[in-house]
Amino acid sequence: MTIYTPLSLAQSLLRCPSVTPEEGGALAFIEGVLREAGFEVHRPVFSEPGTPDVENLYARSGSGRPYLLFAGHTDVVPPGDRARWRHDPFGGEIDGGELHGRGAVDMKGGIACMMAAALAFIRERPDFPGSIGFLITGDEEGPAVNGTVKLLDWAKARGERFDACILGEPTNPERLGDMIKIGRRGSLTGHVTVEGKQGHVAYPHLADNPIPHLLRLLGALVAKPLDSGTAHFDASNLEVTTVDVGNPASNVIPAAARATFNIRFNDLWTPESLEGEIARRLREAAGNAVRYTLTMEPTNAVAFLTEPNDFVRFVADAVEAETGIRPKLSTTGGTSDARFIVRHCPVVEFGLVGQTMHQVDERVAVADLDRLAAIYRKVLEAYFPA
């Protein structure tokens, strides 16, 4: 059996141009490595009208319980202007002790560390009691429609049941060991349109300017905090992201004004209860004087929490043992595929340092790859004691 290092695996993955939704050879590479190690591997492709087909990967070693799942994504965001990169974004080059390339931290580097840890563990303990799996998508950076959510349903239909999952997103803000994510806030986007009456600015009595009305409604949305947060979550926050009139003339009162807002909400809310609160605030502010419409976009990003339990402790203990840092348990940041996984089993997120993710010259310290693989290995040893 070939011996792989975290660095060699990461370099091979970085050299695959798997910009969403292209597979780029990344999943094929993972399939070959895992099949050689004895994993049963599947490559389902999922489709949805209006979205690109997406290739995915599911692999399992073992047949018993408990079942520990590693999850992640091989798709990456576009590199942008390649001339601005110091190294080829798909070259996997090493410079000054750092591995450069798109996906180095988000999150091909994390997948490489998961694979290296699992392969070494299985090589040394081929008769371990339980199962280790990989659930890898190519749709995390895109619509997130034909990836993890469908792959989980596909696995469930096959009778697969998971006991715990590590998602290898880059969770650490400054140094490896800083932070474990045990939950995420939800995301909900809404649109408010206020109808007025177009007219000449010199004759305002013949028109109805929608802009002051819209400002009044937006003021009502942000005047009072949605909540004060919880033991594990920051307070929910509403941010107005656009205000649009589309009026090219300075002497015309516009006919309508529109605004978009996004709410990152904690586990005190569901999308339905939050929509009800937004509708109530707008209704009270508008009274009978403002004609408006409210539309809320569908969302699959709901708030969730993995309560600190033995599995969270296994991960935290492994991080501390390898780095000397007791990681903070956090629910900060944006959304991730953990929101889908939590429907099937407890999930925690721990990966590399995310300072350069999505940036020009994305890169990871080679030493961090080795340390992250060692952390994952310690989790496996704790989860499957000899």
C-alpha positions in Angstrom: 0.0 0.0 0.0 1.3 3.4 -0.9 2.3 5.6 2.0 0.8 9.1 1.6 1.8 12.3 3.5 -0.6 15.2 4.2 1.6 17.3 1.9 1.7 14.9 -1.0 -2.1 14.4 -0.9 -2.7 18.2 -0.6 -0.4 18.9 -3.6 -2.2 16.3 -5.8 -5.6 17.8 -4.9 -4.4 21.4 -5.5 -3.3 20.5 -9.0 -6.8 19.5 -9.9 -8.7 22.6 -11.2 -12.0 21.8 -9.5 -13.7 25.2 -9.6 -17.4 24.8 -8.8 -19.0 22.8 -10.4 -16.1 21.1 -12.2 -14.8 17.9 -10.7 -11.3 18.7 -12.1 -9.9 15.3 -11.2 -10.0 15.8 -7.5 -12.7 13.2 -6.7 -11.1 10.8 -9.1 -7.8 11.1 -7.2 -9.5 10.6 -3.8 -11.3 7.6 -5.2 -8.1 6.0 -6.4 -6.3 6.5 -3.0 -9.2 5.2 -0.9 -9.9 2.2 -3.1 -6.2 1.2 -2.8 -6.7 1.3 1.0 -9.7 -1.0 0.8 -12.5 1.6 1.0 -15.8 0.9 -0.8 -16.2 4.0 -2.9 -19.2 5.4 -4.7 -19.4 8.5 -7.1 -23.1 9.6 -7.3 -24.0 12.5 -9.6 -27.0 14.6 -8.6 -29.1 17.0 -10.8 -31.7 19.7 -10.3 -33.4 21.8 -13.0 -31.6 25.1 -13.3 -28.4 24.0 -11.6 -25.3 22.2 -12.9 -24.9 18.5 -12.3 -22.5 17.8 -9.5 -20.2 14.8 -8.9 -19.8 13.6 -5.3 -18.0 10.9 -3.4 -18.9 8.6 -0.6 -16.5 6.0 0.8 -16.5 3.6 3.8 -14.1 1.3 5.5 -15.6 -1.2 7.9 -19.1 -2.3 8.5 -19.7 -2.0 12.2 -20.5 0.8 14.7 -19.6 3.3 15.8 -19.3 5.1 12.5 -17.1 8.2 12.3 -17.5 10.3 9.2 -15.1 12.8 7.7 -16.8 15.4 5.4 -15.7 18.2 3.2 -15.6 19.6 -0.4 -13.1 19.6 -3.2 -14.7 22.4 -5.2 -13.0 25.8 -4.9 -13.8 29.4 -5.8 -12.3 30.8 -9.0 -8.7 32.1 -8.6 -9.5 35.4 -10.3 -6.7 37.2 -12.1 -3.9 34.6 -12.2 -1.3 37.3 -12.9 -1.8 38.5 -9.3 -0.7 35.2 -7.8 2.9 34.7 -6.9 2.5 31.0 -7.9 0.2 29.0 -10.2 -3.1 28.7 -8.3 -3.3 25.1 -9.4 0.4 24.3 -9.1 0.7 23.1 -5.6 4.1 24.8 -5.1 6.0 25.2 -1.9 7.6 28.5 -1.0 9.0 29.5 2.4 7.5 26.5 4.2 4.0 27.2 2.8 2.0 25.3 0.2 0.3 27.6 -2.3 -2.8 27.1 -4.3 -6.5 27.6 -4.6 -8.1 25.4 -1.9 -5.0 25.1 0.2 -7.0 25.9 3.3 -10.6 25.9 2.0 -10.5 23.0 2.0 -8.3 20.6 0.1 -5.7 20.8 2.7 -8.2 19.7 5.3 -9.3 16.7 3.2 -5.6 15.7 2.7 -5.1 15.7 6.4 -8.3 13.6 7.0 -7.2 11.1 4.4 -3.6 10.9 5.7 -4.9 10.3 9.3 -7.5 7.7 8.3 -5.1 5.8 6.0 -2.4 5.6 8.7 -4.9 4.6 11.4 -6.4 1.8 9.2 -2.9 0.6 8.1 -1.8 0.2 11.7 -5.2 -1.1 13.1 -6.9 -2.9 10.2 -9.3 -4.7 12.7 -10.5 -1.5 14.5 -14.1 -1.9 15.8 -16.3 0.3 13.7 -16.3 2.2 10.5 -14.6 5.3 9.0 -16.2 7.1 6.1 -15.7 10.1 3.7 -18.5 12.2 2.4 -17.1 14.7 -0.1 -19.0 17.0 -2.4 -18.2 19.3 -5.3 -21.0 21.8 -4.6 -20.2 23.6 -1.4 -18.9 26.8 -2.9 -21.8 26.9 -5.4 -25.6 26.5 -5.0 -25.2 23.7 -2.4 -28.2 21.9 -4.1 -26.7 18.8 -5.7 -24.0 18.2 -3.1 -24.0 17.3 0.6 -27.7 17.5 1.2 -28.5 15.0 -1.5 -25.5 12.8 -0.8 -26.7 12.4 2.8 -30.1 11.5 1.7 -28.6 9.0 -0.8 -26.6 7.4 1.9 -29.5 7.2 4.3 -31.6 5.5 1.6 -28.8 2.9 1.4 -29.1 2.3 5.2 -26.0 4.2 6.2 -26.1 5.6 9.7 -23.5 7.9 11.2 -22.6 8.4 14.8 -20.4 11.5 14.5 -18.8 13.7 11.9 -15.8 16.0 11.5 -16.2 18.7 8.8 -12.7 20.0 7.9 -13.6 23.6 7.2 -10.9 26.2 8.1 -12.2 27.1 11.5 -9.1 28.7 13.1 -8.9 32.5 12.8 -5.2 33.0 13.6 -3.4 29.8 14.6 -4.1 26.1 14.5 -5.9 25.2 17.7 -7.8 28.4 18.2 -11.4 27.3 17.5 -13.8 24.4 17.0 -17.2 25.2 15.5 -20.0 23.4 17.3 -22.8 25.2 15.4 -23.7 27.9 12.9 -26.1 30.7 12.7 -28.8 30.6 10.1 -29.2 33.0 7.2 -32.4 34.5 5.9 -32.7 37.2 3.2 -35.7 39.4 2.6 -36.8 42.2 0.2 -39.0 45.2 0.9 -40.6 47.2 -1.9 -42.5 50.4 -1.1 -44.9 51.7 -3.7 -45.2 55.5 -4.2 -46.4 57.8 -6.9 -44.1 59.2 -9.4 -44.1 63.0 -9.9 -42.3 66.3 -10.3 -40.1 67.3 -7.4 -41.5 70.8 -7.6 -45.1 69.5 -7.1 -44.7 67.0 -4.3 -48.4 67.3 -3.4 -49.1 65.5 -6.6 -46.8 62.6 -5.9 -45.9 60.2 -3.1 -42.2 59.8 -2.5 -41.5 56.1 -1.4 -38.0 56.8 -0.1 -39.0 58.3 3.3 -41.5 55.5 3.7 -38.8 52.9 3.0 -36.4 54.5 5.4 -39.2 54.5 8.1 -39.7 50.7 7.5 -36.0 49.9 7.6 -35.6 52.0 10.7 -38.2 49.8 12.4 -36.3 46.6 11.4 -33.1 47.7 13.0 -34.4 49.9 15.9 -34.6 47.0 18.4 -32.2 44.0 18.6 -33.8 40.7 17.6 -32.4 39.1 20.7 -29.5 39.2 23.2 -27.8 35.9 22.1 -27.6 32.6 24.0 -25.1 30.6 25.9 -23.4 29.4 22.6 -24.6 32.0 20.1 -24.0 35.7 19.5 -27.1 37.9 19.1 -28.9 37.7 15.8 -28.2 40.6 13.5 -30.0 42.2 10.6 -28.0 44.1 8.0 -29.5 46.1 5.2 -27.4 45.2 2.2 -29.0 47.3 -0.6 -31.3 50.2 -1.1 -32.3 50.8 -4.7 -34.4 53.3 -6.5 -33.0 53.3 -10.0 -33.9 56.9 -10.6 -31.6 58.6 -13.2 -33.3 62.0 -12.9 -32.8 64.5 -10.0 -36.1 66.3 -10.6 -38.4 63.2 -10.5 -39.9 61.6 -7.4 -39.6 57.9 -8.0 -42.5 55.5 -8.2 -41.0 52.8 -6.0 -38.0 52.1 -3.7 -36.6 48.7 -2.8 -34.3 47.3 -0.1 -32.7 44.0 0.6 -31.6 42.7 4.0 -30.0 39.6 5.4 -30.3 38.2 8.9 -27.8 35.9 10.6 -29.9 34.3 13.3 -29.2 32.0 16.3 -31.1 29.0 17.6 -33.8 31.2 19.2 -35.4 31.5 15.8 -36.6 29.5 12.9 -37.0 31.0 9.4 -40.7 30.9 10.0 -40.7 32.6 13.4 -38.2 35.2 12.1 -40.3 36.0 9.1 -43.3 36.5 11.4 -41.3 39.0 13.5 -40.1 40.9 10.4 -43.7 41.1 9.1 -44.9 42.4 12.5 -42.3 45.1 12.7 -43.1 46.3 9.2 -46.8 46.2 9.8 -46.6 48.3 12.9 -44.3 50.8 11.2 -46.3 51.1 8.0 -49.8 51.5 9.6 -52.2 52.6 6.9 -49.9 55.1 5.3 -47.4 52.9 3.5 -48.0 50.5 0.7 -45.3 47.9 0.7 -44.6 44.2 -0.1 -42.3 41.8 1.8 -40.8 38.8 0.2 -38.5 36.3 1.9 -36.2 34.1 0.0 -36.3 30.3 0.7 -33.4 29.2 2.9 -31.8 25.9 3.8 -29.5 27.6 6.2 -31.0 27.2 9.7 -29.3 27.7 13.0 -28.0 24.5 14.7 -25.9 23.5 17.7 -24.0 20.3 18.6 -24.2 20.3 22.3 -20.8 19.8 23.9 -20.6 16.0 24.5 -18.0 13.3 24.6 -17.2 13.6 20.8 -16.7 17.4 21.1 -14.4 16.6 24.0 -12.4 14.0 22.0 -11.8 16.7 19.3 -10.9 19.4 21.8 -8.6 17.1 23.8 -6.8 16.1 20.5 -6.3 19.7 19.5 -4.9 20.6 22.9 -2.6 17.6 23.0 -1.1 18.5 19.6 -1.0 22.3 19.9 -1.0 23.1 23.6 -4.1 25.3 23.0 -7.5 24.6 24.4 -9.8 25.5 21.5 -12.7 27.8 21.9 -16.1 26.3 21.1 -17.7 28.7 18.7 -20.8 29.2 16.5 -19.5 32.3 14.6 -19.0 32.7 10.9 -21.1 32.0 7.9 -22.9 28.9 6.8 -21.4 25.5 5.9 -22.5 22.1 4.9 -22.6 21.2 8.6 -26.2 22.5 8.5 -27.1 19.5 6.5 -25.0 16.9 8.3 -26.5 17.8 11.7 -29.8 16.3 10.6 -28.1 12.9 10.5 -25.5 13.0 13.3 -23.7 15.3 15.7 -21.1 17.3 13.7 -18.1 19.5 14.7 -16.0 21.6 12.4 -12.2 21.8 12.7 -9.6 22.5 10.1 -6.8 24.8 9.1 -6.2 28.5 9.6 -8.5 30.4 7.3 -6.8 33.8 6.9 -6.1 33.3 3.2 -9.2 31.4 2.1 -10.7 32.8 -1.1 -7.8 35.3 -1.4 -5.1 35.7 -4.0 -2.1 33.6 -2.9 -4.2 31.2 -0.7 -1.7 29.1 1.2 -1.1 26.9 4.2 1.9 26.2 6.4 3.3 22.7 5.6 3.8 22.3 9.4 0.1 22.9 9.9 -0.8 20.1 7.5 1.3 17.7 9.6 -0.2 18.9 12.8 -3.8 18.8 11.6 -3.3 15.2 10.4 -1.9 14.3 13.8 -5.0 15.9 15.5 -7.3 13.8 13.3 -5.3 10.7 14.1 -5.6 11.4 17.8 -9.4 11.8 17.4 -9.6 8.4 15.7 -7.5 6.8 18.5 -9.8 8.3 21.1 -13.0 7.4 19.2 -11.9 3.8 18.5 -9.9 2.8 21.6 -7.8 -0.3 21.3 
